[in-house]
Amino acid sequence: MAGHPDDQAYAVWRSGDVLNDASVIAGLGTKNYGTFNTSNFAGMFISVQPGIGFGTVTIKHWSDVAHTTLVDTSFYTAVNGLGLVLVIPAITDAMEIKYDNLLGVNDTVVTVMEQTNLAGNRPSFPQSSPALHQAGIGVAAGTTQFYGPAFICPGLCWFHASSGAAAGLLKTSVVTTLDGNTVNYTITSGDPNVTIDRLIMLGDLPVAAGIRRQLPGAQQLIRGARAVADHAREPARLGVTLRHAGRQPVLFP
């Protein structure tokens, strides 16, 4: 339709906030934010950010705001520092949301909701920051350290690793792992002496970024932009980043 975004039949991409709440929720308590009409939009953008703890976000899809028929119920986890950022399609004309505080003390939880026409046919998890970022790492000789993101994130992923250390000193990799330490399958690997920037595809499995110190000797201390080891004295830095197109609400232990 002429005059509408991208020639679509609707005139707006999203509404203003239908909810902007920063309530103190009692320990092991529940906050019901109410039921919202979604009949005029494709879905709902929801952000839930606990202040210090964690909890369960429950979304009920009702046939109407009067709660005549419950069609479906969805459950998600929100954790301090990670939160829950969700775009969920409106499969019915009304959506009810509540938060259960699973922390034993009071917690201030900031919750924002707005209607959107950018929803797809399945829940998506927009992410504005890397799923994993580690820098300033010390790795002992002959050992490997693993760093795992908090979520299982299937889909396209950008892997970045860089170091100013000598060639052959360090090896970085992205692996699948079920316990955080045992490698089941190596997706990609390389020497970060030459900056690594790769697009990789991840499946529905926990992953981790591994950093291995290849050469023997004293611990390689990586602090900011300088590192000193017994066999080398040179500026060094190491950064490892995983950035996903979206994230699934599956906590990685």
N, C-alpha and C positions, 0 to 999 in steps of 0.2 A: 504494500500500500504506500503510495507516494507520500512523502513528508514524515514518514515514521522511521525509526532507527533500522537500518539495514533492510528497508522495505518490508518490515514485519507488520502484522496487523494490530500490534499494541503500541501505545504512544510513549510508554515509560519503561526503563529497564528495571527500576526498583523504587520502592516507596521510601519514605523517611522511616525513622525508628518507630516500630509499633511497641517496642519495649526497650527501656534503658534503665536498668535496675542495679543498685549496689547495696543489697541487703546483708545484714549480719544474720547468718543462719546458725541456729543453735547446734551444738555438737550432737551428731546422730539425728538431727532434725531434718524436716522437709520444707521446701518452699515451692508452692504451686503458683506459677506465674500467670495462669489462666489459659483460656482458649481463644484462638485467633482465627478470624475468617481468612481463608486462603483461596477463595473461589475466583478472585480476579487476577491471581498471579500464578506463575508456574511452580514456585517453591518458596522456601524461607531460608534466609541467611541467619545463622545462630552462632553467637560467640559466648562461651561460658569460661570465665577465668577465676578459679578459686584463689584466695589470697595466700593461704599457707598450707592448705590440705588437698583433699581429693574427694570426688563424689561421683554419683551416677546421675546422668541426665536421661530422663524418660520422656519420650515423645509419643503421644497417642494421636492417631488419625481417626477423627470422628466424621460421620456422615454430615453433621451440621453442628452449629455452635450449641445446640440444645442437648448434645450427647445422645442422640436417638440411637445410633448404631456405632459400635466400635469396630473399625475395619482392620486396624493393624497397630502394633506397638513396637517402638524401636528403643534400644538402650545404648548409651554411649558413656565413655569414661572421660572425666575432666580432671587433670592433675595440675597442681601449682607449677608454674614454669613452662608448662606445655599447653594447658588449657584445652578447650575443644573449639575448633573453628570448622563449621559445617554448613554446607548448602544441601538442603534436603528437598526433594521434589514433593509437591503437594498432590498426594494421591486421592485426597478427599477435599471437602469444602471447609474443613476446620481442623486445627492442630492445637493440641494441648501440650504444655511443657512444664516439667517440674524438676527440681534438683534435690537429691538426697545427700546430705553432708555425712560422709563416712568417717570424718575425723571426730575424735572424742571431745573437741573443744569448739568454741564459736569460731566462725570463719566468715569473712566478708567476701562475697561472691559477686562479681560484676557480670551481668548478663545483658546482652544486646541482641535484638531481633529486628530484622526488616524483611519485608516481602521482596521477592526478586523474580525477574523473568529470565535469569541466566541459569536456572536449574536444568540439569539433564534428566535422564531417566533412571538415575541411581544416585545415592548420596555421594558427594565429593567433599574433599577436605583441603581447601585452599591453604597454602603455606607461604608465609612471607619471609621466613628465615630458614637456614639450612636445617635439615633433619639431624645432621651431625657436623660439628666443627671442633677440632682439637688443635691446639698450638702450644708451643713451649713444652715439649714432651722429652723426658729422659728415658732412654732405653738401655738396659744393661746388655753387655756383650752376650751374643748367642741366644737372646730371648726375644719373644714376640709379645707385644701388647695389643689387645683388641679393644675397640671402642664401638659400641653398638647404639644405634638410634633407639628412641623410646617406642617407636611404632614400626610395625610391619608395613612396608610401603611398596606394594607392587606397582610396576609401571616404569616409565622412562626416568632415568636418574643421571645427574651430572656428578662425576667423580673428579676431584681436584686434589693433587698432592704436589708439594714442592719442598726442596731442601737445598741449603747452600753447602751441605757436607760433600766430602769427596765421593766420586763415583764408586759404587760398589759397597758403600758403608751401610746404607739403609735400603730396605725393600718395603714397599707398601702394597697392599692388596685389599680387595673387597671379596669377602667369602660368605658362604652360607654356614650358619652355625646354630645348633639347637640348644647349646648350654652357655654360649658366650666365649668359650675357650677352644672347643674342638672344631677343626675345619672339616666340613663335609664336602664342600666344593668351592674351588677358587674361580670367581667370576672374571676377575681381571687382576693384573699385578704389574709392577714395574719399579724402576729405580727413580726416586723423586729428585735425584741430582739433575735430571732433565724434567722440567715441569710437566706433570701429567694432567691433561684435560680430556676426559673421555665421556661420551654418552653411553650408558649401559642400561640394559633392561633387567629389572628385578622381578622375581616371582613372588608368590604368597608364602615366603619363608623368612625367618629372622636373618638379618645380615649383620656384618660387622666390618669395620675397616681395621686391618692389621698393619702394625709397624714393626719390622724386624731389624735388629742390629746384626749385620752380617759378620763383621770382623771382630776378632778377639781383642781384649784390652779392657781398660777401665770404662766405667759407665759414661756414655755420651750424654752430657747434660745440655739440653737445648733450652736456652733461656733467651727469649726475644730474638735478637739477631746475632748472637755470638755463642759458640760452643767450643769447648776445649777437651780433647781426649788425649790419651797417652801417645798416640801415634800420629796425631794431626793437630795443628793449631791454625784454625781458619774460621772465618765467620760462617755461621750455619743457622738455618732456620728451618722449621718444618711445620707445614699446615696441611691438614686433611679435611676435606669438606665433601659431604654428600647432600645434594639438594634434589628433592623429589617434586614431581608435578602435582602430586596429591598424597594424602596419607590416610591409611586405614586406622580406625580406632581400636587397634589390637595392641595391648601393651607388651613390650618385649622385656622379659624378666632380667 
